[in-house]
Amino acid sequence: MCRNSSARESVPLKTGRSHVQILLAAYFLLKMERRFDLVLFDLDGTLIDNRVSIRDSVNFALNEFGFESVSDAKIDAQIGKHLPDIFKAFIPENKKDLADELSSAYRERYMTTSDQGLVVLEGAHEALSSLKKRGITQGIVTNKMEGAAQLLKKIGLYDNFEFVISPNAQLRPKPYPDMILSAIKMAKATASRTAYVGDTSIDMNSARNAKVSSVAVMTGVKMGIADQKELMEAMPDYAIANLSGLAKILAE
């Protein structure tokens, strides 16, 4: 019997994949499935209710300089703003140069009472844990200059975050975009795959100025920190009642 001279022996294809290839494929699949690589959070009114200590510290500072105490509701409405601006809302025009000294007195008091009456808000633990498990980098961007990192350590949330950013000489407070842009750089992320979660119009405007996606959580409105009309007029990309719904809209 003659054998066809053009015939060749078949060579089995090598189909095995290395562990590295499998891990890389899984990584890129996960990256494609999620919407964001970096999620940044405001602190007061978003993750925590810190009103008890803030009210106490504001009135402590005012009293130290001879000013009358301010009602809880008036203080609550200022939470989230840059600290000197909060004091400027409560003192006469001709005394506004005392805002920085009042802020220093506030910080001294706050550092010893920061966790007084503090409540971690509904859905916070669940959201942070879920995003972390999905490999999403998380950070804090807050106008709170006084001991944000130390406070997070006290209440057991610190380990969820890669960094905690507050205003300083180089980074202007919200609604300027400086802190969010710094966070993006630190995380080696991009604005298009970054989301900022907050409870006030200041937060939404800061996100817009940084050209990242914005998520409005309505807990601040419920607490009297934020005005719902102003918050919605800031046109957030997403709005949720509390943080329980965060992972679904950001990670799926």
C-alpha positions in Angstrom: 0.0 0.0 0.0 1.3 3.3 -1.0 1.5 6.1 1.6 0.6 9.7 0.5 3.9 11.5 0.4 2.3 14.8 1.3 0.8 13.5 4.5 2.4 14.8 7.7 2.2 13.5 11.2 -0.2 15.5 13.3 1.4 17.4 16.2 -0.9 18.0 19.3 -1.5 21.6 20.1 -0.2 22.9 23.4 -3.3 24.1 25.2 -2.1 24.3 28.8 -2.0 27.8 30.5 0.4 28.9 33.1 -0.8 30.0 36.5 0.4 33.5 35.6 -1.7 33.6 32.5 -4.8 32.4 34.4 -4.3 35.0 37.1 -3.9 37.8 34.5 -7.0 36.7 32.7 -9.0 36.7 35.9 -7.6 40.1 36.8 -8.6 41.7 33.5 -12.0 40.0 33.5 -12.7 41.5 36.9 -11.5 44.9 35.8 -13.8 44.8 32.7 -16.8 43.8 34.9 -16.4 46.6 37.4 -17.1 50.2 36.6 -14.6 51.8 39.0 -11.1 51.2 40.2 -11.1 53.9 42.9 -13.9 55.0 45.2 -13.4 58.0 47.5 -15.6 58.9 50.4 -16.5 62.0 52.4 -16.6 61.3 56.1 -19.2 63.3 58.2 -22.7 62.5 57.0 -21.5 59.9 54.5 -19.8 57.2 56.6 -20.4 58.5 60.1 -22.7 60.6 62.3 -20.2 62.7 64.3 -22.6 65.5 65.2 -22.4 65.1 69.0 -18.6 65.8 69.1 -18.7 68.5 66.4 -21.4 70.5 68.2 -19.6 70.2 71.5 -16.3 71.3 70.0 -17.8 74.3 68.1 -19.5 75.7 71.1 -16.4 75.0 73.3 -14.3 77.2 70.9 -17.0 79.9 70.7 -17.3 80.1 74.5 -13.5 80.2 74.9 -13.5 83.4 72.9 -16.5 84.9 74.6 -19.1 84.1 72.0 -22.5 82.6 72.8 -23.3 78.9 72.0 -25.0 78.1 68.7 -28.0 75.7 68.3 -27.5 72.1 67.2 -29.4 72.7 64.0 -27.3 75.7 63.0 -24.1 73.8 63.6 -25.4 70.7 61.7 -26.1 72.8 58.6 -22.5 73.9 58.5 -20.9 70.4 58.8 -18.8 69.5 55.8 -17.5 73.0 55.2 -13.9 74.1 55.8 -13.6 74.7 59.5 -12.7 78.4 59.5 -15.7 79.0 57.2 -17.9 77.3 59.8 -16.8 79.8 62.5 -17.2 82.7 60.1 -20.9 81.8 59.9 -21.3 82.3 63.7 -19.3 85.4 64.5 -19.7 89.1 63.7 -18.2 90.5 60.6 -15.6 92.5 62.5 -14.4 89.4 64.4 -13.9 87.1 61.4 -10.2 87.4 61.7 -10.5 85.1 64.7 -11.7 82.2 62.6 -8.3 80.5 62.5 -7.8 80.8 66.3 -11.3 79.5 66.9 -10.5 76.5 64.6 -7.3 75.8 66.7 -9.4 75.8 69.9 -11.9 73.5 68.2 -9.2 71.0 67.2 -7.7 70.9 70.6 -11.1 70.0 72.1 -12.1 67.7 69.2 -8.9 65.5 69.4 -10.0 64.3 72.9 -13.7 63.9 72.2 -13.9 62.9 68.5 -15.6 59.6 69.0 -18.1 60.9 71.6 -21.6 59.8 70.5 -20.3 58.7 67.1 -22.4 56.4 65.0 -21.2 54.5 61.9 -24.0 55.0 59.4 -26.3 52.3 57.9 -24.6 50.2 55.2 -21.1 51.6 55.7 -19.5 48.4 57.0 -21.2 46.4 54.3 -20.3 48.7 51.4 -16.6 49.1 52.4 -16.2 45.3 52.9 -17.9 44.6 49.5 -15.8 47.1 47.5 -12.6 45.9 49.2 -13.3 42.2 48.3 -13.8 43.3 44.7 -10.3 44.8 44.6 -11.5 48.4 44.4 -9.1 50.9 46.1 -10.8 53.1 48.7 -9.8 56.4 50.2 -11.1 59.3 52.3 -11.3 62.8 51.0 -12.6 65.1 53.7 -12.6 68.8 54.7 -12.1 67.6 58.3 -8.5 68.7 59.1 -8.5 67.5 62.7 -7.5 63.9 63.2 -9.5 62.1 60.5 -7.1 59.2 60.4 -7.0 58.8 64.2 -10.8 58.9 64.3 -11.1 56.1 61.7 -8.7 54.0 63.8 -10.7 54.5 66.9 -13.9 53.3 65.2 -12.3 50.4 63.3 -12.8 51.7 59.7 -9.2 52.7 59.0 -8.0 49.5 57.4 -10.5 49.8 54.6 -8.7 52.8 53.2 -5.4 53.2 51.3 -5.1 56.9 52.3 -6.9 59.7 54.2 -6.6 63.2 52.6 -7.5 66.5 54.3 -6.8 70.1 53.2 -3.3 71.4 53.7 -1.1 74.2 52.4 -0.9 72.5 49.0 -4.4 71.0 48.8 -7.4 73.4 48.9 -10.6 72.2 50.6 -13.7 71.0 48.7 -15.3 72.1 46.5 -11.9 72.6 44.9 -10.8 69.4 43.1 -7.3 69.3 44.6 -7.8 66.5 47.1 -9.6 64.2 44.7 -7.0 64.8 42.0 -4.3 64.0 44.6 -6.1 60.8 45.5 -6.3 59.7 41.9 -2.5 60.3 41.5 -1.7 58.4 44.7 -3.8 55.5 43.5 -2.4 55.6 40.0 -6.0 55.6 38.8 -7.9 57.7 36.2 -10.7 60.2 36.6 -12.9 58.2 34.3 -12.8 55.2 36.6 -13.0 57.1 39.9 -16.2 57.8 42.0 -16.6 60.2 44.9 -19.3 59.5 47.5 -20.7 62.3 49.6 -23.8 63.8 51.2 -23.7 67.5 50.3 -23.7 69.7 47.3 -20.1 70.7 48.2 -19.1 67.0 47.6 -20.9 66.8 44.3 -19.3 70.0 43.1 -15.9 68.8 44.1 -16.4 65.6 42.1 -17.6 67.6 39.1 -14.6 69.9 39.3 -12.3 66.8 39.4 -14.2 65.3 36.5 -15.1 62.1 38.4 -18.4 60.3 38.9 -20.5 61.5 41.9 -22.7 59.5 44.3 -25.1 61.4 46.6 -26.0 59.5 49.7 -29.1 61.0 51.3 -28.1 60.4 54.9 -26.8 64.0 55.2 -30.2 65.3 54.3 -31.8 63.1 57.0 -29.3 64.4 59.6 -29.8 68.1 58.8 -26.3 68.4 57.3 -27.4 68.8 53.7 -30.2 70.5 51.9 -32.0 68.1 49.5 -32.8 70.7 46.9 -29.2 71.9 46.8 -27.9 68.4 46.6 -30.1 67.4 43.7 -29.4 70.7 41.9 -25.7 69.7 42.0 -26.7 66.8 39.6 -25.0 63.8 41.1 -24.5 60.8 38.7 -26.1 58.5 41.2 -28.3 59.0 44.3 -28.9 56.4 47.1 -30.8 56.4 50.4 -27.8 55.0 52.3 -24.6 53.1 51.7 -26.3 49.7 51.6 -26.9 50.3 47.8 -23.4 51.5 47.0 -21.7 48.3 46.0 -24.4 47.4 43.5 -24.2 50.6 41.5 -20.4 50.9 41.6 -19.1 47.4 41.3 -21.6 45.5 39.2 
